[in-house]
Structure formats: C-alpha cells, structure tokens
Amino acid sequence: MIRRLGRLHADERGVSLPEVLVGSIIGAMIMAVVATTIFTTVDLRRRADDRNQFAGDVSITSLAFDRDGIMATDTAPARSQTSSTSCATPIDLGFSEGGASVRYRTSSGEFQRVSGAGTRTMVSNVTGCSWQAVQDGSGRYTILVTLSLTGASGESLTQTLRAAPRLW
C-alpha cells in the first residue's frame, strides 16, 4: 500500500502552473496576431472597394462630361467662368436636351448632370468640387472640373476632368 501511494505521489502526469501560464501567454499572442491580421485585411478591403468605386464613377463621369463638353455652344455661360468657382454654381454648357439646358453641379455631396431629361447622379461622396474655363496659349478653351471624393473607409481621391468644347 505504501508503494502504491509512493507511485501516485511520484506520478508527474499533468502540467504545472508555470507551464499553464506560458501556454496561455503564447495562445494570447497568437490570438492577437490573428485578430490584427483580420482587422487589417477588412480595412484594406474597404479601402480597395472605395478605390474601385471611385475609379468606376470617375471614369463614367469623365466620358459623359467630355462628350457634353464637346457639344458646348460658343454662347454657353460656362465660357465666361475663367476663375475657379464651386460646383454649387452650375456648369451651363449652353445646349439643350429634352427642352432644358445641360448643366453639371454638386448637390448634397453628389456631382450631378441636370437636363430636360432629368437629373442623374454621376459621382457620390463628393467633398469638394471646383471648375473653370481655361484658355491655353493657342486660344483654345478647356473646361476643368476638380473633384475631391472621400469614401466610407476614409480613402480619398482628387481628380481633374477636362472637356474641350469644339465651338469655343
């Protein structure tokens, strides 16, 4: 019986307190690394989503603005705007669509195309917008629109759109 008790007392199966503490610390460090990796990946995905949205919106807006800008008439009110102004002041291109003049403007954080056919939002998340008509050395005019966008993730972009009216 004494031998049995001695064997039970000498049995060292199991773990000691220092071993449990070291294992817990290592486990906590691994969990912290995994959690940081997950949060970083989610943030990078959100920023990439914002950049993709910006790229698509700006690309479509640039094409539409360039197309409309080419059709601007020589009597368009936009031609006389030679100093930089906010896009809250409409960019009136002087030609009509659906019985109303085609204009671009910002409203409630959106860059919009307004005409007789209705109002169409071209870009959302606009935090700043300015425009002006600039004349180059050869006497040709170009309409420049500078858009500043900020996405939900905090990602931001500033892009300048150009349109060269044929009749100016």
C-alpha positions as CSV (number, residue, x, y, z in Angstrom):
1,M,0.0,0.0,0.0
2,I,2.8,2.4,0.8
3,R,4.4,1.6,-2.5
4,R,1.2,2.4,-4.3
5,L,0.9,5.7,-2.5
6,G,4.5,6.5,-3.4
7,R,3.9,5.7,-7.0
8,L,0.8,8.0,-7.1
9,H,2.8,10.8,-5.4
10,A,5.7,10.4,-7.8
11,D,3.4,10.4,-10.9
12,E,4.1,13.7,-12.7
13,R,1.4,13.5,-15.4
14,G,-0.3,16.8,-15.9
15,V,1.0,20.3,-16.1
16,S,2.5,22.7,-13.6
17,L,1.3,26.3,-13.0
18,P,4.3,27.9,-14.9
19,E,3.6,25.6,-17.9
20,V,-0.1,26.7,-17.9
21,L,0.9,30.4,-17.7
22,V,3.5,30.1,-20.6
23,G,0.9,28.3,-22.7
24,S,-1.7,30.9,-22.0
25,I,0.6,33.7,-22.9
26,I,1.7,32.1,-26.2
27,G,-2.0,31.4,-27.0
28,A,-2.9,35.1,-26.3
29,M,-0.1,36.3,-28.5
30,I,-1.2,34.1,-31.4
31,M,-4.8,35.3,-31.0
32,A,-3.7,38.9,-31.0
33,V,-1.7,38.3,-34.3
34,V,-4.7,36.6,-35.9
35,A,-7.2,39.4,-34.8
36,T,-4.8,42.1,-36.0
37,T,-4.5,40.3,-39.4
38,I,-8.3,40.1,-39.7
39,F,-8.9,43.7,-38.9
40,T,-6.1,44.9,-41.3
41,T,-7.5,42.7,-44.1
42,V,-11.0,44.1,-43.6
43,D,-9.7,47.7,-43.6
44,L,-7.7,47.0,-46.8
45,R,-10.7,45.5,-48.4
46,R,-12.8,48.6,-47.6
47,R,-10.2,50.9,-49.0
48,A,-9.9,48.8,-52.1
49,D,-13.7,48.9,-52.5
50,D,-13.6,52.7,-52.2
51,R,-10.9,53.0,-54.8
52,N,-12.7,50.7,-57.2
53,Q,-15.9,52.7,-56.7
54,F,-14.0,56.0,-57.3
55,A,-12.4,54.6,-60.5
56,G,-15.7,53.5,-62.0
57,D,-17.6,56.6,-61.1
58,V,-14.8,59.0,-62.3
59,S,-14.3,57.0,-65.5
60,I,-18.0,57.2,-66.4
61,T,-18.3,60.9,-65.3
62,S,-15.2,61.8,-67.3
63,L,-16.6,60.2,-70.5
64,A,-20.0,61.9,-70.1
65,F,-18.5,65.3,-69.2
66,D,-16.1,65.1,-72.2
67,R,-19.0,64.2,-74.5
68,D,-21.2,67.0,-73.2
69,G,-18.3,69.5,-73.1
70,I,-17.5,68.9,-76.8
71,M,-21.1,69.9,-77.6
72,A,-21.0,73.2,-75.6
73,T,-22.0,76.2,-77.6
74,D,-20.0,79.3,-78.1
75,T,-22.6,81.3,-76.1
76,A,-22.5,78.9,-73.2
77,P,-22.5,80.7,-69.8
78,A,-19.6,78.3,-68.7
79,R,-17.3,80.0,-71.2
80,S,-17.2,83.2,-69.2
81,Q,-16.2,81.5,-65.9
82,T,-12.5,82.0,-66.0
83,S,-11.9,82.0,-62.3
84,S,-12.2,78.9,-60.2
85,T,-15.6,78.6,-58.6
86,S,-17.5,76.0,-56.6
87,C,-19.6,73.4,-58.5
88,A,-22.6,74.6,-56.5
89,T,-22.6,77.2,-59.3
90,P,-23.9,75.1,-62.2
91,I,-21.7,74.5,-65.3
92,D,-24.1,75.5,-68.0
93,L,-22.9,74.1,-71.4
94,G,-25.4,76.1,-73.4
95,F,-27.0,73.3,-75.4
96,S,-30.4,71.8,-74.7
97,E,-31.6,68.3,-74.1
98,G,-35.2,67.5,-73.5
99,G,-36.1,71.2,-73.7
100,A,-33.6,72.3,-70.9
101,S,-30.0,73.4,-70.9
102,V,-27.4,70.7,-69.9
103,R,-25.7,71.6,-66.7
104,Y,-23.4,70.0,-64.1
105,R,-23.5,70.8,-60.4
106,T,-22.9,69.5,-56.9
107,S,-25.8,69.0,-54.5
108,S,-25.8,67.1,-51.2
109,G,-22.3,65.5,-51.8
110,E,-23.2,64.4,-55.3
111,F,-21.9,65.6,-58.7
112,Q,-25.0,65.7,-60.9
113,R,-25.8,66.1,-64.6
114,V,-29.0,68.1,-65.0
115,S,-31.0,68.4,-68.2
116,G,-34.6,68.3,-69.5
117,A,-34.2,64.5,-69.4
118,G,-33.8,64.7,-65.6
119,T,-31.1,64.7,-63.0
120,R,-28.6,62.0,-62.9
121,T,-26.0,61.5,-60.2
122,M,-22.6,60.9,-61.7
123,V,-20.5,60.6,-58.6
124,S,-21.3,60.3,-54.9
125,N,-19.2,61.1,-51.8
126,V,-18.0,64.5,-53.2
127,T,-16.3,66.5,-50.6
128,G,-15.1,69.3,-52.8
129,C,-15.6,70.4,-56.4
130,S,-14.4,73.5,-58.4
131,W,-14.5,74.4,-62.1
132,Q,-13.4,77.0,-64.5
133,A,-12.8,77.6,-68.2
134,V,-9.1,78.0,-69.1
135,Q,-7.6,79.3,-72.3
136,D,-4.3,77.8,-73.5
137,G,-1.6,79.5,-75.4
138,S,-3.3,78.8,-78.8
139,G,-6.5,80.4,-77.7
140,R,-8.5,77.2,-77.2
141,Y,-10.7,76.8,-74.1
142,T,-10.9,73.8,-71.9
143,I,-13.3,73.3,-69.0
144,L,-11.6,71.9,-65.9
145,V,-13.5,70.3,-63.1
146,T,-11.6,69.2,-60.0
147,L,-13.5,66.7,-57.9
148,S,-12.4,65.6,-54.4
149,L,-14.0,62.3,-53.2
150,T,-13.9,60.6,-49.8
151,G,-15.2,57.1,-49.2
152,A,-16.6,55.5,-46.1
153,S,-13.2,54.0,-45.2
154,G,-11.5,57.4,-45.3
155,E,-9.9,56.8,-48.7
156,S,-9.8,60.0,-50.7
157,L,-9.2,60.9,-54.3
158,T,-8.8,64.2,-56.2
159,Q,-9.3,64.0,-59.9
160,T,-9.4,66.7,-62.6
161,L,-11.9,66.2,-65.5
162,R,-11.3,68.0,-68.8
163,A,-13.6,68.9,-71.7
164,A,-12.6,70.8,-74.8
165,P,-15.6,72.5,-76.5
166,R,-15.3,72.4,-80.3
167,L,-17.1,75.7,-80.8
168,W,-15.1,77.8,-78.3
